[in-house]
Amino acid sequence: MGDFKQPNSFIFSYVEDSANLLPPPVPLRVVMHNVNEEERETVAELFKMHCRLKIRDMLWDQKVTCVKAVSLFVLGAIFILLYFYFALYRDDTLFTEILSVIGSFGLSGAITCLLTDIPTLQNSMIEYSQFLTAEIAFADKTEE
């Protein structure tokens, strides 16, 4: 099924941790040492492919988070509407309070998704876009 190469994940985590110190508008230059002439193009392509896969995964996570937020909002709104309906037409206070609590949790979960989860994913996508546009250079053994 083809010759698929998977580099050591330590390389990516090291570059990500080092680049987190820089703000996203700053262009990155990644210098790799001890890479053979034949492997340079492959290493650069693997690095770019890793960044593209991470961005694709984050886009999927963002879609899932949006669906989760909308679902929680709809369910929370339904339970709050049921709370008001039963509060007006029934005397069962325990049941109506349970509906109120469930609806409130649903609405607060939707707000949490919208205010924390989605911006966090967007910031991570911006960081990986910075990695994707990074200049990849290779140091010769004589430069060390």
Buried (B, 14 or more C-beta within 10 A) or exposed (E): EEEEEEEEEEBBEEBBEEBEEEEEEEEBEBEBEEBEEEEBEBBBEBBBEBBEEBBEBBEEBBEEBBEBBEBBBEBBBBBBEBBEEBBEEEEEEEBBEBBBEBBBBBBEBBBEBBEEBBEBBEEBBBBBBBBBEBEBEBEEEEEE
